[in-house]
Amino acid sequence: MSRQPNLKAETISLPIPRWEFVTIMAAIFGLQAMGIDIMLPALEVIANHYDIQNQNDQQLVIFAFILGFGFPQLIFGPISDRFGRKTLLQLSMVGYFLTSFACMIAPSFVSLLALRFAQGICCAGTRVSAGAIIRDVSKGRSMASILSLVFTVFMIIPILAPAIGTAIMAVLDWKWVFGFLGVFSAPLFLWIQFRLPKTLHEDDRRPLSFKEVFHAFRLVASHRVTAGYMLASGFIYGSLFAFLGASEQIFDDVFGRFDKFYLYFAGIAGLLAVMNYLNSRFVERFGMRRISHTVVLIFIALSAINLIYMKLVEPDFWVFYILFALTFGCFGMLGANFSSLALEYMGHIAGTANAVYGFITLTLSSLFGIIVARSFDGTVHPLLAAFVFLGVASLIIILITERGRLFQPGEGKS
């Protein structure tokens, strides 16, 4: 029998200011973003160093990390529900620190991919812990608001990371793009150690047994709203990972603008941060469903317009970039809302539910991302076509989940 959530865990009073809590959570989430985005300017250099013949194989440096991030979440979720969030978080950060410096001395491309996979596993533990902590202290529209603020601060990292990677390679050996990840994680570990409180109430800790874990997994997978938004997120976020994998090639091979790649990337990430902030301001008034359903429709429309223009008119960079930035900005009003809708009813198994959600969405999105990115043919057509397809697929799943009704409030304020 599953126990009901302890209300103290949902209304815990943090002994640190709200801004500090949001910043710590954003920095933890940022370990994933930094682990991906700081690599982007270095991919071609890495490919040349290891004498990679197929240039599309350089994307594996990104996707090895993403794939390592996936499955281990299913293990870390139950562990965090049994032993607490902070212990798992600290151990995972130690692993992230060590693998960062190990990547610097990888003797071959295969060993580098193996270490990146291991680094993704460690990063998964940090993300599961952080997601469960946020669910411990909030739910519903309140959770969506906090997550939006977290993502707003978190988006500073993708804005800066490519520029940091470029700057590192200008003054140091390219291998220090990996070393910087270790440098970034060390002070964050100390900040967590001394400032972040424990959020899982003792009465809410669950036994670590096969029966309990299986029951929790079944509960997550069988809940219509949780499963629906989990799948919808996995489909539409495949677009995001496809772009991350092929972004360097798009700006270099298609448009010949790699010299200012970090600035263009920062512009896209900056708009994404603005949209996350706007979501934090509006979500408690309008609700997660109204906002996210509207934005999915906008996402599909913008992607279709961009595809039609690039294919039938001309491959103009500024038309592509403006429409693409606006399309990408839609993610700022999807991520927090989809997560909150999926986890709203899972407070008593927040760690496991967050882990299953993270695993399914990341596995789906990364697989779609790999397929799309590796279909790069020197044009933006495969990427934009995938944006339309994945957006429509996500919308269909939402319609099934909501029994054909969009824009309904559905959730109550918390």
Secondary structure, 3 states (H helix, E strand, C coil): CCCCCCHHHHCCCCCCCHHHHHHHHHHHHHHHHHHHHCCHHHHHHHHHHCCCCCHHHHHHHHHHHHHHHHCCHHHHHHHHHHHCHHHHHHHHHHHHHHHHHHHCCCCCHHHHHHHHHHHHHHHHHHHHHHHHHHHHHCCHHHHHHHHHHHHHHHCHHHHHHHHHHHHHHHHCCCCHHHHHHHHHHHHHHHHHHHHCCCCCCHHHCCCCCHHHHHHHHHHHHHCHHHHHHHHHHHHHHHHHHHHHHHHHHHHHHHCCCHHHHHHHHHHHHHHHHHHHHHHHHHHHHHCHHHHHHHHHHHHHHHHHHHHHHHHHHCCCHHHHHHHHHHHHHHHHHCHHHHHHHHHCCCHHHHHHHHHHHHHHHHHHHHHHHHHHHCCCCCCCHHHHHHHHHHHHHHHHHHHHHCCCCCCCCCCCCC
